[in-house]
Amino acid sequence: MNDHEPSTLSRRRFLILGVVTATAFAMPPFISLKAYAATLEQPPMAKVTIQVNGQSQTLEVDTRTTLLDALREHLHLTGSKKGCDHGQCGACTVIADGRRINSCLTLAVMQNGAEVTTIEGLGLPDNLHPMQAAFIRHDGYQCGYCTPGQICSAVAVLEEIHHGIPSHVSPSLTEPPRLSAAELQERMSGNICRCGAYSNIIEAISEVAEVPA
């Protein structure tokens, strides 16, 4: 800077310095080639074979894939719904080896060899499962989002009662569980209906339960 040049920065130089400084702070820290290569690695994959609705399905999935995502994204069985994805709403309920489970909480690889039944495997439009037909008769749904999980859970509930599996309402192992509204409400408490069709759902389950097997 000579004696005739002003001591203050020109507006142009000020803007240039500002851009350079901001860019320097915005730049990410140096990443080693090894670390960069690690980010490009494929996730661990595994083959899993599951009997889904009576058909053997062999999939190669990321080991972190949930059963719900395997059903929806790989097998395109979208009846099972992703609600909370935290096992709190029951919209993803399916029946695995005779037990109802939240498919969002179990990994697909954990169900290798299992027999899984989804809402699609219970019945077809021209040949409905009795529980599906009862839900229609009793208006056991409104928006329908929770209905597949509700129906799968309801089918499993009647199996639990038939086999004498206790609940908080009927904790005794010496007597069969009581088939009452309170009993059914307790057993269905893991399935949330945000539309509030609970009384209709209980009526539908009660109707099916009273039909001789």
Residue pairs with C-beta under 8 A, 6 or more apart in sequence:
1 7
9 17
43 62
43 63
43 64
44 62
44 63
45 60
45 61
45 62
45 63
46 60
46 61
46 63
46 109
47 58
47 59
47 60
48 58
48 59
48 60
48 61
48 70
48 108
48 109
48 111
48 112
49 56
49 57
49 58
49 59
49 112
49 113
50 56
50 57
50 59
50 70
50 108
50 111
50 112
50 113
50 114
50 115
50 116
51 57
51 113
51 114
51 115
51 116
52 71
52 75
52 77
52 116
52 117
52 118
52 121
53 77
53 116
53 117
53 118
53 120
53 121
54 121
57 75
59 70
59 74
59 75
59 108
61 70
61 74
61 108
61 109
63 107
63 109
64 107
65 74
65 107
65 108
65 109
66 103
66 104
66 105
66 106
66 107
66 108
67 94
67 96
67 101
67 103
67 104
67 106
67 107
67 108
67 110
67 111
67 116
68 80
68 82
68 85
68 92
68 103
68 104
69 108
70 108
71 77
71 80
71 94
71 103
71 116
71 118
72 78
72 80
72 82
77 118
77 120
79 118
79 119
79 120
79 148
80 91
80 92
80 93
80 94
80 103
80 118
80 119
80 148
80 149
81 91
81 92
81 145
81 146
81 148
81 149
82 91
82 92
82 104
83 89
83 90
83 91
83 92
83 145
83 146
83 149
83 192
84 91
84 104
85 104
86 104
86 105
87 102
87 104
87 105
88 192
89 146
89 149
89 191
89 192
90 102
90 146
90 149
90 150
90 153
90 190
90 191
90 192
91 145
91 146
91 148
91 149
91 191
91 192
92 102
92 103
92 104
92 149
93 100
93 101
93 102
93 103
93 148
93 149
93 150
93 152
93 153
93 156
93 190
93 191
94 100
94 101
94 103
94 116
94 117
94 118
94 119
94 152
95 101
95 116
95 117
95 152
95 155
95 156
96 103
96 106
96 111
96 114
96 115
96 116
96 117
97 114
97 115
98 115
98 156
98 159
99 156
100 152
100 153
100 156
100 157
102 190
117 152
118 148
118 152
119 148
119 149
119 151
119 152
122 129
122 131
122 132
122 151
122 152
122 155
123 129
123 132
128 136
129 151
129 155
130 208
130 211
131 151
131 154
131 155
131 204
131 205
131 208
132 151
134 140
134 204
134 205
134 207
134 208
135 141
135 147
135 150
135 151
135 201
135 204
137 204
137 207
138 200
138 201
138 203
138 204
138 207
139 197
139 200
140 147
140 150
140 197
140 200
140 201
140 203
140 204
141 147
141 150
141 193
141 195
141 197
141 200
142 193
142 195
142 196
142 197
143 194
143 195
145 194
146 191
146 192
146 193
146 194
146 195
149 191
150 188
150 191
150 193
150 201
153 188
153 190
153 191
154 188
154 201
154 204
154 205
154 208
157 184
157 187
157 188
157 205
158 205
158 208
158 209
160 167
160 177
160 187
161 176
161 177
161 179
161 183
161 187
161 209
162 213
164 173
164 176
164 177
165 177
166 172
166 173
166 177
167 177
167 183
167 186
167 187
168 186
169 177
169 178
169 180
169 182
169 183
169 186
170 176
170 177
170 178
170 183
177 183
179 206
179 209
181 202
181 206
184 202
184 205
184 206
185 198
185 202
188 201
188 202
188 205
193 201
